[in-house]
Every structure is written in C-alpha cells, then in structure tokens.
Amino acid sequence: MHRWLFARLRPRGLAGAYGSDAAKLAHALWRPVVCVDQTILGVHCEPDVEPELVGRKAAARALSDLAASGARPVALLLALQLDAATDEAWIHGVIRGLQRLGRRHGAELVGGDLAARRGKSALVVTALGDGVGAPVGRERARAGDVVLVTGPVGGSLLGRHLRFEPRVELGLWLAQRGVRAMMDVTDGLARDLARLARASNVRIDLEDVPIHADARRLARRTRRSAFEHALSDGEDYELLACVPKTLFEALQTELLARCPAARVIGRVRRGRGLHVPAAERSAELVRWSGRGGWVHGG
C-alpha cells in the first residue's frame, strides 16, 4: 500500500521529497486556517457507495469548511481508519477520489496515516488553507445584515450529498469583498442558522425557505412536507452569509452573475434566536422549536 501511495500521489508544492514524517510546504501562509472533518461509513454515506465518491465527499466536506472561512485551500491530510479486511482496491479508489477533488481546488494531498480498526471505517481529513482579508466566522453577524444562501436546500439524501461542489471560489470572493459572517449548511438550515444567531448573539428572521427540487421529490416518499425537509435535512453544503445591507446592494449584481441560485432569505435583528415561517409561503414567523436537523450524538 505504501509503495502505491509513493508512486501515485506525488503532491506539488512541497519543500523536499514526499514521504517524510511530515509534509513541508514550500510557501509560507499569510493566515493559516485549519479544519478537520470525519466521513464515517454507515453515517455519512452507505458502505456500498463507490469508493471514489466516498473519497470525494470526505475532501468536499473539509473544503466546504474552508469555503465558509474565506480561505484558499492549500493542502489536505488523510487519516484512514479501516477494517483489516478492507480490499486494497477500495482504498485506492477512496484516495483517488479525494486527491482529484482536492487538486481541482488547489489543495494537494500531502500526507496522512493508515490504521486498522474494528467497527465502522472512517476517513478523517484535515484541510489547510490560507485566509484572505479580515477573519470570517459565525460570530460576526450584526443587526441590520441581510441573510443570503448560495442555493436551495433539502433532499440531499437522494444523492446530492455525495456529489456536491464546495463553494470555495464563492467563499473566497465574498470574504475578499468584506463579508465577515459565514458558515456552511451541514446539519440543516434551521439548526445551522440557530447556531449562527447564537454565536453572534442576535436574532435571525428566516423569511424565505429556498426549497430544492430534491426536497419535493423526497417528500413524496416520506409524507413529510418539502418545507420540513428544506429546514431540517442538512448536508446541502451551501454557504450562509450575513451581509451588511449596503454591502449587499453593492455586490448583488456580480454575486448573481457568479451564483444565480443565491438569494436573500432573511434578516438579522436585535434579540436572540431563530424565527422561521409557520409554514411554506407563510408570512407569520414563529420561534424555531429546536427540533429537526442532525444532532451529533443524538
């Protein structure tokens, strides 16, 4: 396996040979941004998913966190925790899928670790990026901001959660133009907006829920409403951004040219918590119940 890795990877941008105890990057980073994410078989994707898609998703999840941080991807590290009986060809496919997506976004796979274990297999991806502009985070929303999302949500379980494209370039563009509060939608639109409101100590009014066509298709199977799927499903990996109104007005034309699916979905106000429409197309807002979305360890 190690011979295959040394022959296959050959990452760019290293100071020195590949295969040492640690990867030495050739260029200094202005503001290092680091995140780590797990993709667990049987939790984040089914065990029979094509290995290239498993690796792709693992890379995309970490890259989406860099996008929400306004960081330019630089490098990826992969720790694989696998059952000892795992087929080596499967491992090759996972690594190829991860490497291809990372390289497309400028993040070389520069190292990692392999370990045998009992139980569910997992891919742990550490992503290293370089921040642009002022720091971006969940705690920077302010009363008067508009809330925008880069695309519709819900129903990702139908397959979109495996093939989504992290909004790396758009996250960079927003950060470079002064947007300070961003996060990606991973655990459900409502739950993630509530987290953003809590981190910034503000109230967010969600006035418009952008429902993906997948949410409507899934609703026909589950007998839950498409509105509920859009609020709660998660794994959409669209970006949420809170933008001062005057800045949004200045950026709106170019933003829509870059991302036609982007739309304003609410407002930031003084107060606390998340308020959502009582139903699809309802103008009445009610405080979010706290139910729905992905609860870790729940």
N, C-alpha and C positions, 0 to 999 in steps of 0.2 A: 504493500500500500504506500509506504513512504517513497519507494522508488518511483511509483506512478505520480505522486504529488510533485516530486522534484522535477520530473520530466514534463509534467503538464502545466504547472502554474506559471512559473517564470514571471513573477509580477514586475511591473515597471516602477520606477521612482524610488528605488532603494539605494542607499549608500553602502555598497558592499554586496556580497553574494547572498542569494536566497538560501535559506535552510539553516541559519544560525539559531541560537537560543532565543533571540528576539529580533524583530524586524527593525532596521534602522532606516528611517525615511530620509530621503536626500534633501528635502526642502523644509525649512522651519515654517511653523504655522503661526499666523498672526494672533488668532484667538482660538485655541483648541476647543472643540466641542466633542464630547464623548457620550455615547449611549450604548446600552446593551439590551438585547431582546431575545426571548426564547420562542422557538416554534416546537411544540410538543405534538408528536404523532398521537392521534386519538383525542386531541383537544383542539389544536389549531387547524388540523387537516386530518383526513382519514388515512389509515396506514396504507391503503391501496392506491393512493394518489401517485401519479407518475413522479419519479424521483427528481427530475428536472424542475417540476412545478413546486415540489417541497423546498428545494434549494432556492428557487426564485422567490418564493414567498418569504422565506427566512431573511433574505437580503432586503427585500422590499419593505418589510416591517421596520427594520433598523434605519433604512434610508428615509422612510417617512418621518421618523423622529427627527432626523437631521433637517428635513424639509421644514418641519414645524418650528425648528430652532433657527431658521435662517442661516444654515451652514452649508458650505460647499463640501460634498463628500470627497474624502481623500483615500481612506483605506478601510478594509474590513478584516476582522479576525473571526475564525470559526472554530468553536469547540463542539465536537460531535460526541454525544453520549449514546451508544448503540448497544443493542443486544449482541452478544458474542457470535450469534449465528447469522448476523446480517450479511447478505450477499454483497461481495465487493463491488459488483457492477452497479448495485443500487447506490452505494456510497459514491462511486464515480459520477453517477447522474446527478446526485444532490450537489456535489461540488461544482460540476459544470454549470448547473442552473444558477447557483449563487454567483459564481465567478462572472458569468456573462452579464447578468443584470448589474452587478457592481461595477464592472468595467464600463458599461454603457453610460453610467452616471459619474464616471471619474474615480471610482473607489476600487482600487486593486485589492484582491485577496492576498494579504501579505504573510499570513501565518495562522496558527491555531493549535488545536490539540485533539487527539483521538482517545476515547476511553470506552471500555466495555462495561456494561452495567446490566442489572436485571430490571425489568419493568419497562415503562414507556420510553421509547427513544426520543431524543431531543436534540435540536440544533440551537446553540447559543451563539448569537452573532454580536460582536462588538463593532460599532461603527465609529470611525474617527473623521471629524470634519473640521473645517476652518470657518469661523464665524465672520460675517460681513456686517458692517455698520454697527449700530448700538445693539446690546444684547436683546434677544427676543425671548419672551416667556409668558406663562399663563397669568402671572401676577400683574400685568401691565395694562389691563383694560381699565378704562375710565368712563365715568358717566358722560353721556353725550356721544360716545362712539356708536357707529353702526356695526352690526354683526353680519359678516358675509361668510358664505361657504362656497367651495370651489366646484361643487357638483351635487346632484341629488343623492339620496341615501335610502338604505333599506334593501333587504332581499339579497345581500351579498352571498348568502349561503348557496345560492343557485350556481355559483362558480366564480363570481367576480372576486371573491376574497383570495383566490389563488392567482389571479392574473392582473390585479390592479397595478397601475403605474404610479409609483410615488411621485408626489408633486414637487420634485426637487427644484427644478428651474423656476417654478412659480413662487415657491417659498423664498428662494434667493432674491427674486425680483421684488417681492413685497418687502422683504427686510431691507434691501438696498434703498427703497423709496420711503422708508421711515415707519413702516408698520411694526409695532412693538409687541403686540399680544397675539399669539397664535398657538394652536395645538391641532393635532390630527384626530379624526373621529375613529376611535378603535373600539370603544365599549358601548356605543350607542349615542346618538345625537343628544338626547336629553341628559344622559348621565355625564357626558363629557362637557356639555355647556354648564351643567351644575357645578362641575369641578372648576371650570374656568371662572364662574361667578364667585365661588368660594375663595379661590386663590387670590382674586383681585378685590375681594370684599365689596362686591357690587351686586346689583340686581340685573338680570338679563331677561328681557321680554322676547320670547320666541314667537314672532307674529306670523311666520310663514314657514311651513314644513315642506321642504323640497322632496317629493316622493319619487323614488326611482321606479322605472317600469318593472324591475325585478321584484320590488316590494308588492306591486299589484299582482304579479304572477304568483308569487308565493302566497299571497293572501287567499287566492282561490283554492290552495291546497290545505291551508291551516285553519281556515274560517276565522282567522283574526283579521282585523282591518289593515289595509295597506298603511294607513296613518300610524297605527300602532307599530307595525314593522319598521317604518321610517324613523320613529322616535327611539326604538329600542334595539334594533338588530345588531348594529356595530359592524366592525371590520370593513368599513367603507374606505377609510384612509383618505378621505377628502380633508382639506385644511379648513379650519375655522379661524377667522381673523377678526379682531375688533379694531376698527379704524376710525380715527377722528373724522367727523363729517366733512370738514373742509378738505382734508387729505383725500378722502374717498372721491369727492367730486372732481379733484384734480386727476385722479388715477383712473376714473371709471371707464373712459373710452378705451384706453390702452389695455386695461385689465380685461375687458370684454373681448377685445381683439385677441388677446393671448389665451383667454379661457372663457369661451362663450357660455359655458354652463354655470359660471359664477353668478351668484345673486345675493342680494341683501335679504336676510331672514329675520332680523330683529334689531333691537336697540339695547344699549347699556344705560341703566338708570341708577340713581342713588337708591340705596336699600340693600336687600340681600336676597339671595336665592334665585331660582329659575321659575318663570311663569310661562306656561305653554297654552296653546289653543285648547279649548274644551273638546273640540272635535275638528275633523278636517273641514276647512273653509269657515270655521267659526271665528268671529271677531272677539269673542269672550275669552279672556285669559284667566287661567287658574294656576295656583301654585302647584308645581310638579310634585307628584306623590312620592317620588323616590323609588318607585317600582320600575322594573324593566332594565334592559341593558345587561352587560356582562359584569358580574360581581366576582372578583377574584377570591377564590377560596370559599365561595358561597355554595 
